[in-house]
Amino acid sequence: MATGILKVQGDKVIGDDGTPIILRGSAIAGWMNMENFITGYPGQESQHRASMLKVLGKEKYEHYFDKLLEYFFTDQDAEFFASKGLNCLRLPMNYRHFEDDMNPRVLKPNCFKHLDRVVDLCAKHKIYTILDLHALPGGQNPDWHSDNLTNHAAFWDHKDFQDRVVWLWQELAKRFKDNPWVAGYNPINEPCDPLHYRLPAYYDRMEKSIREIDPNHILWLDGNTFSMEWVTFDHVLPNCVYALHDYTMMGFPKGELYKGTKEQKSKLERQFVRKAEFMNQHKTPIWNGEFGPVYANPQLDVDHEEVNAARFNVLDEQLKIYDKYKIHWSIWLYKDIGVQGMVHLDPNSKYMKTIAPFLEKKRALQLDAWGRYPSKQVEDVIDPLVEWIDKNAPTSKDQYPTPWATERQVTRIINQLWLAKCLSDEFAEQFAGMSMGELEECARSFRFDNCLQRKGLNKILEAHADVPEFDKDWVRPTEETNGHTGGKDDKLELD
């Protein structure tokens, strides 16, 4: 293990004793930044919380969510995580835990309660943490995981939103500046600036502001367009690691089945190399902050064994690529209701039994963007609408974010925004009339000893958690290393 606060030296991350370290782990997604597919509700976190408050009342609402945050990650989770040889946990956070839109720049009482607890638990088990601001005021991207209630990333258009985030990071830096087990700060998750130039300019400002408080911790900086583009980036900042996200459609229901062909393996490496081009050009460390397949459900998919074997294989191939280039990585994600996590809830738990009927409706209506199942009743409506839009507005398919095209934009607006909003109260009604004890039992469903482990996934992660030290055989991800020449396969890829 490295010692002291980690820092960047050339293209490596080292401790204060000069020892290089490679960080490899996961993220507690769905915890201090909730996501619909992770815990089952429709729409966005702020909508979900508003509906639950309406149904439960203030006292029960506060009790339930406090217990959910407590049970979601405990000492048992940290012990299990460390047992897999993983040494870093990314902590996604929603700004709303720290300040209120109607009372900006004022820290909420006890806002650090659970964050402090998990940072300390991880340190106890020699796990580094990266603090990740996943949801920013106004929304830094147009998606659900930034708790954005619209399809417009307003963060980039309002200086006050940007000022508030600078303030918040200075407050976080004050609290964690002396903590050697905090590996650094990930100021913006998956930014989507349609003009591109505002993101690197904001990083310049952010870096100076954080350094006023904390001159030592690493900043982990995401690329633009869901961490996949580096347009207008022309310099690197000191003591910073640059981050890409590297999902492959071969890990999702709408993608091709991975069969391990030479062409598929080459595509995986080309995709990674393209995203790492900026880091390679500037000889910086590389962090893959998110990647990983979703998994077929044994209760729903008759071919789940074949599908999941293919998903494990594509993950293993990606990890072999990351081993080759000795990069830092954080797989998405640690715990959920059975879609993607290393650990997931038991279908027979109180929480899962409560929400099971609604999950069927979510799948049929495609309310979740992540890992969405094909649905004829949706596609019979959406496909003709998409065809009509593309016919009458041909530029629709080229609108930013460019990976989405018309179908993704339309499904986002109709199913995942409007329809999900209309059904938010219906989801919350499933908890109506529950006592404090029943609500706590639902929350306790997330506790480690009540959950199941995805053993195939964990076995693969453990096998790749430890990598050889940097040596003369280490290669950087250049076009020459894999015959990459660009072309039609060299496109942005995100479900």
C-alpha positions, 0 to 999 in steps of 0.5 A, a space after each residue: 500500500 502507498 502511504 499518506 495522501 495520494 498524488 499524481 506524479 507523471 502518469 502514475 498515482 503515488 503515495 507520499 513515500 513514492 510508492 505507485 498504486 493502482 486503484 480498482 473498485 466499485 461505487 456505492 451507486 443508489 445510496 447518497 445519489 439514488 437512481 431509479 433502476 438501482 432501488 426500483 422507483 420511477 423517475 428521479 430521486 427528488 420526485 421519488 422523495 417528494 412522493 414518499 414524503 407525501 405518503 409517509 409524512 415527515 417523521 416516517 419519511 425521515 426515519 425510513 431514508 435514514 435507515 436506508 442510508 445506514 443499512 445500504 453500507 455497513 461494516 459488513 459491506 466494507 469487510 466483504 469489499 476488501 476481501 475481494 482485493 478491491 481498494 477503492 470505493 467511489 461515493 456518488 452524492 447528490 448536492 441536495 444532501 448538503 444544501 437546499 435550493 431554497 436555502 443555498 450555500 447553507 449546509 444542512 444539519 447532519 449532512 455529513 452523518 452517513 458520508 463520514 461514517 462510510 469514509 471511516 468504515 472504508 479507511 478501517 478496511 484500508 479502502 480508499 474513497 473518491 468523493 463523486 458529485 453525481 447530481 449538481 444544481 440545474 443538472 450537469 447532464 439531461 439524465 436521471 442520474 443527475 436528478 434532472 427533472 427536465 431533458 436540459 442540462 441547465 447547470 451550464 447556463 446559470 452562473 449561480 449554479 456553478 458558483 454553488 458547486 464551487 462553494 460546496 466543493 470548498 466545504 467538502 475540501 475543508 472536511 476531508 483535506 487531511 484524510 489520507 484515505 480519501 483518494 480525491 474528489 470527482 467534482 462532476 459526474 458525466 458532464 454534458 456541455 453541448 458547447 464543449 468549451 465550458 467544461 474545461 474552463 470550469 475545471 480550471 476555475 474549480 481546480 483553483 478554488 479547491 486548491 485554496 482549501 486543499 492543495 494536496 488531494 487529487 482531482 478526478 476529472 470526467 470527460 464531456 458527453 458522459 465522460 466519452 469526449 475531449 473536444 476543446 480540452 487542450 491542457 492538463 491540470 496539476 495533480 489531476 487524473 482524467 476519467 473516461 466511462 467505458 460501457 459496451 452495448 454488448 453488455 446490455 439487452 439491446 446490444 449484440 451477444 458477446 461471443 468472444 470473436 476477434 472482431 468483438 475483442 478488437 471493438 472493445 479495445 478500439 472503443 477504450 483507446 479512443 476514449 483514452 486518447 487525450 490522456 495518452 497524448 498528455 501522458 496522464 494517469 487514466 481512470 475508468 470511472 464506470 463500466 460493466 454489463 447489466 445481468 439477465 434476471 433468472 425470474 424473467 429470462 429463460 435464457 439467463 444462463 447463456 446471457 449472463 455467461 456472455 456478459 461475464 465474458 465481455 466484462 472479463 475481456 474489458 478487464 484484460 484490456 485494462 490490465 494491459 494498460 494498467 489503468 485505474 477503474 471503478 466498476 458500476 456498481 456495488 449494490 442494487 435490486 438485481 440489475 448490475 450489482 456485486 451484491 443485490 437484494 433477495 427477491 423474498 425480502 420485505 422491500 422486494 415483495 413490496 415493489 414487485 408488482 410495480 417493477 413489472 409495470 416499469 419494465 412494460 412501460 420502459 420507465 428505466 433507461 438503464 438495462 431496459 427490456 424490449 416492450 412491444 406496447 411501447 415500441 408500437 407507439 414510439 417507433 412510428 413517432 420516431 419515424 415521423 419526427 425523423 421524416 419531418 425534422 431530419 436533424 433530430 437524430 443529430 441533436 446533442 447528446 449525439 449518442 442518443 439519436 431520436 428514439 433515445 430522446 423521445 423515450 427519455 421525454 415521454 417514458 422516463 420523464 413524463 410517464 415516470 412522473 405521473 407514476 411516482 405517487 403510485 410507487 410511494 403508495 405501496 408503502 402507505 400505512 406501514 408502521 415504523 417497524 415495517 418501514 425499517 424492515 424494508 430498509 433492512 432488506 438492503 443490509 449486507 447479511 440480508 442480500 445475495 452475492 453475484 458470485 460470477 461477477 465477484 470472482 472476475 473482479 477478484 481475479 483482476 483486482 491485483 495487477 503487476 507493478 508498472 514495468 518496462 512492458 507497460 504500454 500506453 493506449 495508443 492507436 499503434 498498440 491495437 491497430 486502431 485507425 478510427 472509422 465507423 466503429 469508433 463511435 460513442 457508445 452508451 445505452 
